[in-house]
Amino acid sequence: MELVLIGFMGSGKTTVSQLLAQKLQKQVVDLDQEIIRQEGKTINEIFALDGEEHFREVEHQLLVATAAQTKTDILATGGGTPMRADNAQFLKQQAAPVILLTASPQVTWSRLHGDEQRPLARQLNVTELAALKAKRAGRYTDCADFEVITDNLTPTEVVAKIETFLATWSN
Ligand code: S3P
């Protein structure tokens, strides 16, 4: 594994990981997509039918499994992945740099508003979303080797910042 992307929902992990993979000619694995594939259900369905605890267990198992796969050059995690202590520990132990994408609550809300695919965000107003983000912020920062604040950046500009960071990264 060469790089891990973490960050709150709507921070741009999926978009940026795909663009980065294209630019660097690398393979990207999206943890949410792996969960959907393995379970044969949408994330909403998993939360509704099996519960969040089951989702988190599958997420943990697939985090460990995908990180070990040779096809995983770039790993885009789910927004909640680093919240489990064992996942955070696992991410920090990787030789690959962990890149944190952040956005302000307002920008995050505008990106997520109307999206029905995220069970933990779809009921939240901007204040509640900001509270959840604030609750998680310390854990994200703790796991990250580099942070990109994406509010005023296009995905291409975010990728450029990551590339500049990678050029200086040695582990
Ligand atoms: C979650 C984030 C989602 C997905 C699930 C739970 C979270 O991933 O894993 O809905 O707890 O923040 P994205 O960050 O890709 O939306």
Backbone and ligand atoms as CSV (ligand in chain L), in Angstrom:
chain,resi,resn,atom,element,x,y,z
A,1,MET,N,N,0.845,-1.191,0.000
A,1,MET,CA,C,0.000,0.000,0.000
A,1,MET,C,C,0.884,1.246,0.000
A,2,GLU,N,N,0.477,2.235,-0.799
A,2,GLU,CA,C,1.335,3.423,-0.929
A,2,GLU,C,C,0.758,4.674,-0.292
A,3,LEU,N,N,-0.529,4.654,-0.084
A,3,LEU,CA,C,-1.168,5.864,0.457
A,3,LEU,C,C,-2.572,5.522,0.974
A,4,VAL,N,N,-2.947,6.141,2.092
A,4,VAL,CA,C,-4.287,5.952,2.647
A,4,VAL,C,C,-4.956,7.320,2.765
A,5,LEU,N,N,-6.210,7.392,2.359
A,5,LEU,CA,C,-6.967,8.638,2.525
A,5,LEU,C,C,-8.000,8.457,3.626
A,6,ILE,N,N,-8.002,9.395,4.566
A,6,ILE,CA,C,-9.021,9.385,5.615
A,6,ILE,C,C,-9.716,10.750,5.626
A,7,GLY,N,N,-10.850,10.808,6.320
A,7,GLY,CA,C,-11.553,12.081,6.462
A,7,GLY,C,C,-13.030,11.860,6.632
A,8,PHE,N,N,-13.682,12.892,7.102
A,8,PHE,CA,C,-15.123,12.850,7.349
A,8,PHE,C,C,-15.870,12.633,6.026
A,9,MET,N,N,-17.110,12.188,6.157
A,9,MET,CA,C,-17.971,12.059,4.972
A,9,MET,C,C,-17.993,13.382,4.206
A,10,GLY,N,N,-17.929,13.297,2.894
A,10,GLY,CA,C,-17.992,14.512,2.082
A,10,GLY,C,C,-16.683,15.271,1.979
A,11,SER,N,N,-15.620,14.695,2.509
A,11,SER,CA,C,-14.336,15.415,2.440
A,11,SER,C,C,-13.656,15.225,1.083
A,12,GLY,N,N,-14.158,14.287,0.283
A,12,GLY,CA,C,-13.633,14.126,-1.076
A,12,GLY,C,C,-12.729,12.915,-1.258
A,13,LYS,N,N,-12.755,11.985,-0.313
A,13,LYS,CA,C,-11.844,10.826,-0.369
A,13,LYS,C,C,-11.992,10.029,-1.670
A,14,THR,N,N,-13.226,9.742,-2.042
A,14,THR,CA,C,-13.445,8.904,-3.230
A,14,THR,C,C,-13.003,9.632,-4.500
A,15,THR,N,N,-13.443,10.864,-4.662
A,15,THR,CA,C,-13.089,11.647,-5.860
A,15,THR,C,C,-11.582,11.818,-5.970
A,16,VAL,N,N,-10.966,12.229,-4.868
A,16,VAL,CA,C,-9.521,12.502,-4.888
A,16,VAL,C,C,-8.733,11.207,-5.100
A,17,SER,N,N,-9.170,10.125,-4.490
A,17,SER,CA,C,-8.423,8.864,-4.651
A,17,SER,C,C,-8.450,8.410,-6.109
A,18,GLN,N,N,-9.597,8.596,-6.756
A,18,GLN,CA,C,-9.694,8.166,-8.156
A,18,GLN,C,C,-8.831,9.032,-9.075
A,19,LEU,N,N,-8.847,10.311,-8.799
A,19,LEU,CA,C,-8.043,11.243,-9.613
A,19,LEU,C,C,-6.547,10.998,-9.412
A,20,LEU,N,N,-6.200,10.767,-8.164
A,20,LEU,CA,C,-4.802,10.497,-7.826
A,20,LEU,C,C,-4.330,9.196,-8.492
A,21,ALA,N,N,-5.176,8.190,-8.449
A,21,ALA,CA,C,-4.841,6.903,-9.054
A,21,ALA,C,C,-4.622,7.054,-10.556
A,22,GLN,N,N,-5.484,7.837,-11.170
A,22,GLN,CA,C,-5.397,8.098,-12.613
A,22,GLN,C,C,-4.082,8.817,-12.934
A,23,LYS,N,N,-3.794,9.817,-12.161
A,23,LYS,CA,C,-2.618,10.655,-12.381
A,23,LYS,C,C,-1.327,9.873,-12.174
A,24,LEU,N,N,-1.292,9.060,-11.123
A,24,LEU,CA,C,-0.063,8.329,-10.773
A,24,LEU,C,C,-0.018,6.925,-11.373
A,25,GLN,N,N,-1.074,6.593,-12.121
A,25,GLN,CA,C,-1.171,5.242,-12.705
A,25,GLN,C,C,-1.110,4.167,-11.614
A,26,LYS,N,N,-1.934,4.355,-10.600
A,26,LYS,CA,C,-1.986,3.422,-9.468
A,26,LYS,C,C,-3.384,2.834,-9.359
A,27,GLN,N,N,-3.471,1.779,-8.579
A,27,GLN,CA,C,-4.780,1.157,-8.370
A,27,GLN,C,C,-5.368,1.631,-7.046
A,28,VAL,N,N,-6.665,1.918,-7.090
A,28,VAL,CA,C,-7.327,2.415,-5.890
A,28,VAL,C,C,-8.381,1.421,-5.411
A,29,VAL,N,N,-8.446,1.253,-4.111
A,29,VAL,CA,C,-9.503,0.445,-3.502
A,29,VAL,C,C,-10.295,1.348,-2.566
A,30,ASP,N,N,-11.623,1.308,-2.711
A,30,ASP,CA,C,-12.509,2.113,-1.870
A,30,ASP,C,C,-13.166,1.170,-0.859
A,31,LEU,N,N,-12.894,1.413,0.404
A,31,LEU,CA,C,-13.346,0.483,1.445
A,31,LEU,C,C,-14.874,0.327,1.461
A,32,ASP,N,N,-15.599,1.435,1.304
A,32,ASP,CA,C,-17.074,1.335,1.274
A,32,ASP,C,C,-17.533,0.397,0.155
A,33,GLN,N,N,-16.904,0.521,-1.014
A,33,GLN,CA,C,-17.293,-0.331,-2.152
A,33,GLN,C,C,-16.985,-1.792,-1.878
A,34,GLU,N,N,-15.897,-2.047,-1.177
A,34,GLU,CA,C,-15.545,-3.431,-0.818
A,34,GLU,C,C,-16.604,-4.012,0.128
A,35,ILE,N,N,-17.064,-3.171,1.063
A,35,ILE,CA,C,-18.095,-3.620,2.020
A,35,ILE,C,C,-19.397,-3.928,1.276
A,36,ILE,N,N,-19.764,-3.023,0.375
A,36,ILE,CA,C,-21.003,-3.201,-0.400
A,36,ILE,C,C,-20.922,-4.496,-1.208
A,37,ARG,N,N,-19.758,-4.727,-1.805
A,37,ARG,CA,C,-19.583,-5.930,-2.632
A,37,ARG,C,C,-19.646,-7.192,-1.785
A,38,GLN,N,N,-18.909,-7.181,-0.682
A,38,GLN,CA,C,-18.883,-8.389,0.147
A,38,GLN,C,C,-20.261,-8.714,0.730
A,39,GLU,N,N,-20.981,-7.686,1.165
A,39,GLU,CA,C,-22.263,-7.915,1.833
A,39,GLU,C,C,-23.421,-8.055,0.842
A,40,GLY,N,N,-23.204,-7.600,-0.392
A,40,GLY,CA,C,-24.272,-7.668,-1.393
A,40,GLY,C,C,-25.438,-6.750,-1.051
A,41,LYS,N,N,-25.157,-5.679,-0.324
A,41,LYS,CA,C,-26.207,-4.737,0.093
A,41,LYS,C,C,-25.634,-3.333,0.066
A,42,THR,N,N,-26.505,-2.349,-0.006
A,42,THR,CA,C,-26.041,-0.967,0.119
A,42,THR,C,C,-25.679,-0.703,1.585
A,43,ILE,N,N,-24.983,0.406,1.815
A,43,ILE,CA,C,-24.630,0.753,3.196
A,43,ILE,C,C,-25.889,1.032,4.014
A,44,ASN,N,N,-26.854,1.705,3.410
A,44,ASN,CA,C,-28.135,1.916,4.101
A,44,ASN,C,C,-28.754,0.589,4.526
A,45,GLU,N,N,-28.741,-0.379,3.617
A,45,GLU,CA,C,-29.349,-1.679,3.934
A,45,GLU,C,C,-28.588,-2.384,5.047
A,46,ILE,N,N,-27.274,-2.309,5.000
A,46,ILE,CA,C,-26.485,-2.971,6.055
A,46,ILE,C,C,-26.827,-2.346,7.413
A,47,PHE,N,N,-26.845,-1.010,7.474
A,47,PHE,CA,C,-27.172,-0.335,8.742
A,47,PHE,C,C,-28.586,-0.714,9.199
A,48,ALA,N,N,-29.533,-0.726,8.254
A,48,ALA,CA,C,-30.935,-0.962,8.626
A,48,ALA,C,C,-31.196,-2.420,8.994
A,49,LEU,N,N,-30.595,-3.328,8.255
A,49,LEU,CA,C,-30.923,-4.750,8.445
A,49,LEU,C,C,-30.006,-5.443,9.451
A,50,ASP,N,N,-28.737,-5.066,9.439
A,50,ASP,CA,C,-27.755,-5.786,10.268
A,50,ASP,C,C,-27.222,-4.941,11.420
A,51,GLY,N,N,-27.381,-3.643,11.317
A,51,GLY,CA,C,-26.940,-2.742,12.384
A,51,GLY,C,C,-25.546,-2.178,12.144
A,52,GLU,N,N,-25.290,-1.055,12.814
A,52,GLU,CA,C,-23.987,-0.398,12.636
A,52,GLU,C,C,-22.836,-1.268,13.148
A,53,GLU,N,N,-23.099,-1.998,14.235
A,53,GLU,CA,C,-22.014,-2.809,14.808
A,53,GLU,C,C,-21.495,-3.837,13.797
A,54,HIS,N,N,-22.429,-4.432,13.085
A,54,HIS,CA,C,-22.037,-5.401,12.054
A,54,HIS,C,C,-21.254,-4.697,10.949
A,55,PHE,N,N,-21.758,-3.527,10.540
A,55,PHE,CA,C,-21.048,-2.754,9.508
A,55,PHE,C,C,-19.605,-2.491,9.949
A,56,ARG,N,N,-19.436,-2.080,11.203
A,56,ARG,CA,C,-18.092,-1.731,11.698
A,56,ARG,C,C,-17.179,-2.951,11.751
A,57,GLU,N,N,-17.773,-4.108,12.036
A,57,GLU,CA,C,-16.962,-5.327,12.082
A,57,GLU,C,C,-16.494,-5.693,10.669
A,58,VAL,N,N,-17.401,-5.624,9.706
A,58,VAL,CA,C,-17.041,-5.919,8.310
A,58,VAL,C,C,-15.998,-4.898,7.830
A,59,GLU,N,N,-16.222,-3.641,8.190
A,59,GLU,CA,C,-15.291,-2.574,7.805
A,59,GLU,C,C,-13.889,-2.877,8.354
A,60,HIS,N,N,-13.840,-3.320,9.598
A,60,HIS,CA,C,-12.540,-3.652,10.204
A,60,HIS,C,C,-11.859,-4.813,9.469
A,61,GLN,N,N,-12.631,-5.879,9.244
A,61,GLN,CA,C,-12.064,-7.062,8.579
A,61,GLN,C,C,-11.543,-6.686,7.185
A,62,LEU,N,N,-12.336,-5.893,6.460
A,62,LEU,CA,C,-11.942,-5.550,5.096
A,62,LEU,C,C,-10.823,-4.519,5.057
A,63,LEU,N,N,-10.717,-3.698,6.081
A,63,LEU,CA,C,-9.579,-2.770,6.163
A,63,LEU,C,C,-8.283,-3.578,6.210
A,64,VAL,N,N,-8.266,-4.550,7.094
A,64,VAL,CA,C,-7.055,-5.362,7.259
A,64,VAL,C,C,-6.781,-6.160,5.979
A,65,ALA,N,N,-7.846,-6.729,5.404
A,65,ALA,CA,C,-7.682,-7.555,4.202
A,65,ALA,C,C,-7.227,-6.718,3.002
A,66,THR,N,N,-7.848,-5.564,2.789
A,66,THR,CA,C,-7.504,-4.771,1.600
A,66,THR,C,C,-6.099,-4.170,1.719
A,67,ALA,N,N,-5.721,-3.820,2.935
A,67,ALA,CA,C,-4.379,-3.247,3.122
A,67,ALA,C,C,-3.302,-4.255,2.749
A,68,ALA,N,N,-3.631,-5.534,2.890
A,68,ALA,CA,C,-2.656,-6.585,2.605
A,68,ALA,C,C,-2.607,-6.969,1.129
A,69,GLN,N,N,-3.599,-6.537,0.368
A,69,GLN,CA,C,-3.657,-6.930,-1.049
A,69,GLN,C,C,-2.640,-6.138,-1.864
A,70,THR,N,N,-1.998,-6.836,-2.788
A,70,THR,CA,C,-1.025,-6.122,-3.618
A,70,THR,C,C,-1.707,-5.128,-4.560
A,71,LYS,N,N,-2.982,-5.392,-4.883
A,71,LYS,CA,C,-3.682,-4.470,-5.800
A,71,LYS,C,C,-4.014,-3.123,-5.142
A,72,THR,N,N,-3.879,-3.035,-3.819
A,72,THR,CA,C,-4.227,-1.785,-3.139
A,72,THR,C,C,-3.025,-0.844,-3.100
A,73,ASP,N,N,-2.947,0.050,-4.097
A,73,ASP,CA,C,-1.915,1.090,-4.032
A,73,ASP,C,C,-2.420,2.234,-3.162
A,74,ILE,N,N,-3.651,2.652,-3.473
A,74,ILE,CA,C,-4.277,3.755,-2.746
A,74,ILE,C,C,-5.537,3.209,-2.085
A,75,LEU,N,N,-5.682,3.480,-0.796
A,75,LEU,CA,C,-6.874,3.015,-0.092
A,75,LEU,C,C,-7.687,4.217,0.374
A,76,ALA,N,N,-8.935,4.292,-0.095
A,76,ALA,CA,C,-9.866,5.316,0.390
A,76,ALA,C,C,-10.732,4.672,1.463
A,77,THR,N,N,-10.616,5.155,2.685
A,77,THR,CA,C,-11.367,4.572,3.802
A,77,THR,C,C,-12.757,5.199,3.878
A,78,GLY,N,N,-13.603,4.686,4.762
A,78,GLY,CA,C,-14.882,5.324,5.059
A,78,GLY,C,C,-14.657,6.381,6.141
A,79,GLY,N,N,-15.584,7.311,6.244
A,79,GLY,CA,C,-15.428,8.391,7.217
A,79,GLY,C,C,-15.307,7.919,8.656
A,80,GLY,N,N,-15.918,6.765,8.945
A,80,GLY,CA,C,-15.883,6.279,10.333
A,80,GLY,C,C,-14.747,5.318,10.618
A,81,THR,N,N,-14.008,4.935,9.590
A,81,THR,CA,C,-12.992,3.882,9.765
A,81,THR,C,C,-12.005,4.153,10.910
A,82,PRO,N,N,-11.431,5.358,11.004
A,82,PRO,CA,C,-10.429,5.563,12.069
A,82,PRO,C,C,-11.033,5.669,13.473
A,83,MET,N,N,-12.361,5.660,13.587
A,83,MET,CA,C,-12.966,5.852,14.912
A,83,MET,C,C,-12.801,4.639,15.807
A,84,ARG,N,N,-12.678,3.476,15.215
A,84,ARG,CA,C,-12.379,2.303,16.047
A,84,ARG,C,C,-10.906,2.344,16.388
A,85,ALA,N,N,-10.602,2.154,17.662
A,85,ALA,CA,C,-9.213,2.293,18.117
A,85,ALA,C,C,-8.287,1.315,17.400
A,86,ASP,N,N,-8.777,0.089,17.172
A,86,ASP,CA,C,-7.898,-0.890,16.503
A,86,ASP,C,C,-7.632,-0.481,15.048
A,87,ASN,N,N,-8.621,0.133,14.406
A,87,ASN,CA,C,-8.395,0.602,13.036
A,87,ASN,C,C,-7.399,1.755,13.007
A,88,ALA,N,N,-7.551,2.668,13.976
A,88,ALA,CA,C,-6.638,3.815,14.041
A,88,ALA,C,C,-5.207,3.327,14.244
A,89,GLN,N,N,-5.059,2.386,15.158
A,89,GLN,CA,C,-3.744,1.813,15.433
A,89,GLN,C,C,-3.173,1.170,14.171
A,90,PHE,N,N,-4.035,0.428,13.486
A,90,PHE,CA,C,-3.620,-0.272,12.269
A,90,PHE,C,C,-3.166,0.728,11.200
A,91,LEU,N,N,-3.921,1.796,11.026
A,91,LEU,CA,C,-3.569,2.798,10.010
A,91,LEU,C,C,-2.236,3.463,10.347
A,92,LYS,N,N,-2.056,3.754,11.621
A,92,LYS,CA,C,-0.815,4.426,12.031
A,92,LYS,C,C,0.411,3.533,11.856
A,93,GLN,N,N,0.184,2.231,11.946
A,93,GLN,CA,C,1.297,1.285,11.810
A,93,GLN,C,C,1.748,1.079,10.366
A,94,GLN,N,N,0.901,1.484,9.418
A,94,GLN,CA,C,1.247,1.245,8.014
A,94,GLN,C,C,2.436,2.109,7.607
A,95,ALA,N,N,3.265,1.572,6.744
A,95,ALA,CA,C,4.373,2.367,6.219
A,95,ALA,C,C,3.851,3.478,5.305
A,96,ALA,N,N,2.702,3.231,4.699
A,96,ALA,CA,C,2.117,4.219,3.773
A,96,ALA,C,C,1.655,5.456,4.536
A,97,PRO,N,N,1.846,6.641,3.947
A,97,PRO,CA,C,1.360,7.847,4.613
A,97,PRO,C,C,-0.167,7.903,4.655
A,98,VAL,N,N,-0.664,8.449,5.738
A,98,VAL,CA,C,-2.110,8.622,5.901
A,98,VAL,C,C,-2.430,10.098,5.655
A,99,ILE,N,N,-3.227,10.344,4.618
A,99,ILE,CA,C,-3.560,11.719,4.235
A,99,ILE,C,C,-4.978,12.037,4.687
A,100,LEU,N,N,-5.109,13.123,5.401
A,100,LEU,CA,C,-6.417,13.554,5.904
A,100,LEU,C,C,-6.979,14.676,5.029
A,101,LEU,N,N,-8.194,14.469,4.532
A,101,LEU,CA,C,-8.889,15.534,3.803
A,101,LEU,C,C,-9.918,16.146,4.744
A,102,THR,N,N,-9.915,17.474,4.835
A,102,THR,CA,C,-10.895,18.133,5.699
A,102,THR,C,C,-11.654,19.212,4.920
A,103,ALA,N,N,-12.829,19.512,5.438
A,103,ALA,CA,C,-13.633,20.615,4.885
A,103,ALA,C,C,-14.422,21.208,6.042
A,104,SER,N,N,-14.796,22.455,5.913
A,104,SER,CA,C,-15.569,23.111,6.968
A,104,SER,C,C,-16.955,22.451,7.065
A,105,PRO,N,N,-17.621,22.607,8.221
A,105,PRO,CA,C,-18.969,22.036,8.354
A,105,PRO,C,C,-19.914,22.522,7.260
A,106,GLN,N,N,-19.831,23.800,6.922
A,106,GLN,CA,C,-20.732,24.358,5.906
A,106,GLN,C,C,-20.511,23.703,4.543
A,107,VAL,N,N,-19.255,23.591,4.155
A,107,VAL,CA,C,-18.925,22.962,2.867
A,107,VAL,C,C,-19.304,21.482,2.897
A,108,THR,N,N,-19.016,20.841,4.020
A,108,THR,CA,C,-19.364,19.418,4.159
A,108,THR,C,C,-20.869,19.241,4.006
A,109,TRP,N,N,-21.607,20.085,4.693
A,109,TRP,CA,C,-23.067,19.980,4.645
A,109,TRP,C,C,-23.584,20.202,3.227
A,110,SER,N,N,-23.008,21.189,2.542
A,110,SER,CA,C,-23.483,21.453,1.173
A,110,SER,C,C,-23.155,20.290,0.241
A,111,ARG,N,N,-22.070,19.590,0.517
A,111,ARG,CA,C,-21.737,18.425,-0.313
A,111,ARG,C,C,-22.640,17.220,-0.002
A,112,LEU,N,N,-23.041,17.105,1.273
A,112,LEU,CA,C,-23.801,15.917,1.682
A,112,LEU,C,C,-25.312,16.112,1.595
A,113,HIS,N,N,-25.738,17.361,1.564
A,113,HIS,CA,C,-27.156,17.675,1.594
A,113,HIS,C,C,-27.901,16.986,0.446
A,114,GLY,N,N,-28.945,16.278,0.804
A,114,GLY,CA,C,-29.750,15.617,-0.227
A,114,GLY,C,C,-29.244,14.238,-0.601
A,115,ASP,N,N,-28.070,13.866,-0.088
A,115,ASP,CA,C,-27.535,12.528,-0.358
A,115,ASP,C,C,-28.183,11.538,0.604
A,116,GLU,N,N,-28.840,10.553,0.065
A,116,GLU,CA,C,-29.557,9.593,0.908
A,116,GLU,C,C,-28.731,8.344,1.209
A,117,GLN,N,N,-27.518,8.300,0.679
A,117,GLN,CA,C,-26.736,7.060,0.763
A,117,GLN,C,C,-25.918,6.907,2.046
A,118,ARG,N,N,-25.919,7.948,2.872
A,118,ARG,CA,C,-25.096,7.889,4.092
A,118,ARG,C,C,-25.998,7.891,5.330
A,119,PRO,N,N,-26.184,6.712,5.925
A,119,PRO,CA,C,-27.152,6.598,7.027
A,119,PRO,C,C,-26.845,7.508,8.215
A,120,LEU,N,N,-25.583,7.820,8.456
A,120,LEU,CA,C,-25.259,8.640,9.624
A,120,LEU,C,C,-25.353,10.138,9.343
A,121,ALA,N,N,-25.483,10.522,8.090
A,121,ALA,CA,C,-25.500,11.950,7.767
A,121,ALA,C,C,-26.853,12.428,7.265
A,122,ARG,N,N,-27.662,11.533,6.760
A,122,ARG,CA,C,-28.844,12.001,6.012
A,122,ARG,C,C,-29.909,12.675,6.883
A,123,GLN,N,N,-29.882,12.394,8.201
A,123,GLN,CA,C,-30.879,13.040,9.079
A,123,GLN,C,C,-30.346,14.337,9.692
A,124,LEU,N,N,-29.071,14.634,9.487
A,124,LEU,CA,C,-28.440,15.709,10.261
A,124,LEU,C,C,-28.566,17.078,9.601
A,125,ASN,N,N,-28.816,18.090,10.419
A,125,ASN,CA,C,-28.717,19.462,9.914
A,125,ASN,C,C,-27.267,19.922,10.075
A,126,VAL,N,N,-26.984,21.130,9.634
A,126,VAL,CA,C,-25.593,21.584,9.607
A,126,VAL,C,C,-24.970,21.628,11.011
A,127,THR,N,N,-25.767,21.987,12.017
A,127,THR,CA,C,-25.250,22.068,13.389
A,127,THR,C,C,-24.897,20.674,13.919
A,128,GLU,N,N,-25.776,19.722,13.661
A,128,GLU,CA,C,-25.535,18.347,14.119
A,128,GLU,C,C,-24.336,17.725,13.384
A,129,LEU,N,N,-24.245,18.045,12.112
A,129,LEU,CA,C,-23.117,17.541,11.318
A,129,LEU,C,C,-21.800,18.113,11.857
A,130,ALA,N,N,-21.828,19.403,12.182
A,130,ALA,CA,C,-20.633,20.058,12.736
A,130,ALA,C,C,-20.240,19.404,14.062
A,131,ALA,N,N,-21.242,19.039,14.874
A,131,ALA,CA,C,-20.965,18.414,16.177
A,131,ALA,C,C,-20.318,17.039,15.983
A,132,LEU,N,N,-20.842,16.260,15.046
A,132,LEU,CA,C,-20.266,14.933,14.787
A,132,LEU,C,C,-18.837,15.065,14.257
A,133,LYS,N,N,-18.656,16.019,13.388
A,133,LYS,CA,C,-17.318,16.288,12.827
A,133,LYS,C,C,-16.342,16.673,13.936
A,134,ALA,N,N,-16.787,17.557,14.809
A,134,ALA,CA,C,-15.930,18.041,15.899
A,134,ALA,C,C,-15.558,16.888,16.839
A,135,LYS,N,N,-16.521,16.004,17.070
A,135,LYS,CA,C,-16.283,14.858,17.953
A,135,LYS,C,C,-15.210,13.934,17.380
A,136,ARG,N,N,-15.162,13.864,16.065
A,136,ARG,CA,C,-14.234,12.946,15.402
A,136,ARG,C,C,-12.870,13.572,15.070
A,137,ALA,N,N,-12.800,14.885,15.107
A,137,ALA,CA,C,-11.641,15.597,14.542
A,137,ALA,C,C,-10.303,15.150,15.136
A,138,GLY,N,N,-10.280,14.971,16.454
A,138,GLY,CA,C,-9.022,14.619,17.123
A,138,GLY,C,C,-8.474,13.293,16.639
A,139,ARG,N,N,-9.373,12.345,16.420
A,139,ARG,CA,C,-8.935,11.026,15.973
A,139,ARG,C,C,-8.347,11.090,14.559
A,140,TYR,N,N,-9.004,11.863,13.692
A,140,TYR,CA,C,-8.480,11.995,12.329
A,140,TYR,C,C,-7.066,12.587,12.369
A,141,THR,N,N,-6.925,13.660,13.130
A,141,THR,CA,C,-5.629,14.347,13.201
A,141,THR,C,C,-4.560,13.419,13.765
A,142,ASP,N,N,-4.958,12.645,14.756
A,142,ASP,CA,C,-4.023,11.730,15.396
A,142,ASP,C,C,-3.472,10.684,14.416
A,143,CYS,N,N,-4.305,10.277,13.473
A,143,CYS,CA,C,-3.887,9.233,12.511
A,143,CYS,C,C,-3.094,9.805,11.339
A,144,ALA,N,N,-3.212,11.117,11.092
A,144,ALA,CA,C,-2.759,11.668,9.808
A,144,ALA,C,C,-1.284,12.065,9.784
A,145,ASP,N,N,-0.656,11.815,8.661
A,145,ASP,CA,C,0.704,12.309,8.406
A,145,ASP,C,C,0.673,13.646,7.680
A,146,PHE,N,N,-0.438,13.935,7.015
A,146,PHE,CA,C,-0.538,15.161,6.224
A,146,PHE,C,C,-2.018,15.507,6.064
A,147,GLU,N,N,-2.321,16.800,6.139
A,147,GLU,CA,C,-3.720,17.226,6.014
A,147,GLU,C,C,-3.890,18.199,4.849
A,148,VAL,N,N,-4.944,18.003,4.101
A,148,VAL,CA,C,-5.280,18.969,3.056
A,148,VAL,C,C,-6.660,19.548,3.370
A,149,ILE,N,N,-6.722,20.857,3.508
A,149,ILE,CA,C,-7.998,21.543,3.727
A,149,ILE,C,C,-8.583,21.831,2.344
A,150,THR,N,N,-9.698,21.206,2.062
A,150,THR,CA,C,-10.175,21.151,0.678
A,150,THR,C,C,-11.200,22.231,0.325
A,151,ASP,N,N,-11.604,23.031,1.297
A,151,ASP,CA,C,-12.714,23.982,1.097
A,151,ASP,C,C,-12.645,24.774,-0.208
A,152,ASN,N,N,-11.478,25.357,-0.464
A,152,ASN,CA,C,-11.379,26.237,-1.641
A,152,ASN,C,C,-10.554,25.621,-2.762
A,153,LEU,N,N,-10.427,24.317,-2.743
A,153,LEU,CA,C,-9.591,23.642,-3.745
A,153,LEU,C,C,-10.436,22.753,-4.650
A,154,THR,N,N,-10.041,22.668,-5.898
A,154,THR,CA,C,-10.655,21.686,-6.790
A,154,THR,C,C,-9.991,20.334,-6.499
A,155,PRO,N,N,-10.614,19.225,-6.889
A,155,PRO,CA,C,-9.969,17.924,-6.708
A,155,PRO,C,C,-8.563,17.886,-7.328
A,156,THR,N,N,-8.388,18.519,-8.458
A,156,THR,CA,C,-7.062,18.544,-9.104
A,156,THR,C,C,-6.045,19.261,-8.215
A,157,GLU,N,N,-6.466,20.330,-7.577
A,157,GLU,CA,C,-5.560,21.061,-6.677
A,157,GLU,C,C,-5.237,20.244,-5.424
A,158,VAL,N,N,-6.210,19.493,-4.949
A,158,VAL,CA,C,-5.963,18.621,-3.789
A,158,VAL,C,C,-4.923,17.572,-4.164
A,159,VAL,N,N,-5.091,16.989,-5.340
A,159,VAL,CA,C,-4.140,15.981,-5.824
A,159,VAL,C,C,-2.730,16.580,-5.928
A,160,ALA,N,N,-2.633,17.799,-6.428
A,160,ALA,CA,C,-1.322,18.460,-6.558
A,160,ALA,C,C,-0.662,18.618,-5.188
A,161,LYS,N,N,-1.453,18.976,-4.182
A,161,LYS,CA,C,-0.899,19.119,-2.826
A,161,LYS,C,C,-0.402,17.775,-2.293
A,162,ILE,N,N,-1.153,16.734,-2.564
A,162,ILE,CA,C,-0.747,15.400,-2.106
A,162,ILE,C,C,0.542,14.976,-2.821
A,163,GLU,N,N,0.615,15.258,-4.111
A,163,GLU,CA,C,1.831,14.897,-4.861
A,163,GLU,C,C,3.056,15.631,-4.309
A,164,THR,N,N,2.891,16.883,-3.971
A,164,THR,CA,C,3.999,17.657,-3.391
A,164,THR,C,C,4.429,17.033,-2.064
A,165,PHE,N,N,3.441,16.659,-1.257
A,165,PHE,CA,C,3.758,16.004,0.014
A,165,PHE,C,C,4.495,14.677,-0.220
A,166,LEU,N,N,4.002,13.887,-1.170
A,166,LEU,CA,C,4.604,12.563,-1.411
A,166,LEU,C,C,6.072,12.677,-1.807
A,167,ALA,N,N,6.397,13.746,-2.510
A,167,ALA,CA,C,7.780,13.949,-2.950
A,167,ALA,C,C,8.720,14.136,-1.761
A,168,THR,N,N,8.161,14.578,-0.648
A,168,THR,CA,C,9.009,14.810,0.540
A,168,THR,C,C,8.929,13.650,1.533
A,169,TRP,N,N,8.018,12.723,1.280
A,169,TRP,CA,C,7.741,11.676,2.263
A,169,TRP,C,C,8.796,10.576,2.227
A,170,SER,N,N,9.374,10.332,3.343
A,170,SER,CA,C,10.214,9.133,3.442
A,170,SER,C,C,9.944,8.542,4.797
A,171,ASN,N,N,9.899,7.257,4.835
A,171,ASN,CA,C,9.443,6.639,6.072
A,171,ASN,C,C,10.527,5.806,6.736
L,1,S3P,C1,C,-19.454,6.611,7.526
L,1,S3P,C2,C,-18.933,7.073,6.341
L,1,S3P,C3,C,-19.273,6.482,5.043
L,1,S3P,C4,C,-19.676,5.004,5.203
L,1,S3P,C5,C,-20.747,4.874,6.226
L,1,S3P,C6,C,-20.337,5.413,7.599
L,1,S3P,C7,C,-19.095,7.313,8.788
L,1,S3P,O1,O,-18.156,6.604,4.153
L,1,S3P,O2,O,-18.561,4.229,5.536
L,1,S3P,O3,O,-21.883,5.551,5.758
L,1,S3P,O4,O,-19.307,6.757,9.879
L,1,S3P,O5,O,-18.559,8.443,8.704
L,1,S3P,P1,P,-17.813,7.975,3.359
L,1,S3P,O6,O,-16.933,8.783,4.255
L,1,S3P,O7,O,-17.088,7.489,2.157
L,1,S3P,O8,O,-19.097,8.636,3.061
